[in-house]
Amino acid sequence: MNIDKDTILQFLRGNGQHEQADQAAQELPDQVDTDQHAGLLSKFGVNPAELIAKFTGGGSGGGLGGIIGKLL
């Protein structure tokens, strides 16, 4: 699944992972493929499966689904 880098950065910052977000901003491409870039996501403490679940509205607490909903 492709996810916009800014969405991932917001996710990290929302979880208090500001240092990881700053580093991810430098290293992630603009469009992140969760399969292709799983290693990079893991490096920044992001579980691709959890990210997909939150991105698609799964899980609890809004997460990326809440962010995406606000952007739409």
N, C-alpha and C positions, 0 to 999 in steps of 0.2 A: 504494500500500500504506500502511496506517495503522500507525504505530509509536508506542509510548508515549514521551513526552518523557523520562522518567527513563532509559529504555534508551539514548537518544541521548546524554544527559548522561554516563552511565557509559562509553559508547563514547569520548566526547571525553576524559574524565578518564583513562581507561585508556591513551590515546595521548599523555598528557602535555599535553593542550590545556586546561589549567585555566581560563585567561582566557576562551577561547571557550565553555567549558561554563558559566561564570558568566553570560556575556552571553546565551547560548542559554536559560538557565533563566528569564531575564526576558522574552525575546521569543517563544519558541516556545509554541504552544498545547499543552494536555495531550496531545492526540492529533495527531500530525504526519502529514499526508498527503504522501508523498514526491513526488507530482506537483504538488499544489497549493502546497506549501511548498518547492519545489526551490530557489528563490531564497534563502530564509532559510538552508536547509541549506548552500548554497554559501558564503554569507556567513561561516559558522562553519567552513568548511573540510571539509565533509562532502559527498562525492560520492554523490548519491542511488542511483546504480546499485551502487556499492560497498557502501553501507549495506544495500540490499536483498539483495545477494549474501551478506553476512555474517549478516543477520537470518534468512535462509532456510537457513543452514547451508552456503552455497557458499563458495568461497575456502578459504584455509588459515589455520591459527592460531587457530581458535575464534572470535575476534571476538565479534560480537553473538550468533552461534549458541551460543557457549560461555556467555555471560551468560544467554541465554534458557534454555538447558539447565539451568543452576543454579537459575533461578527456578522452573522447572517441577518 
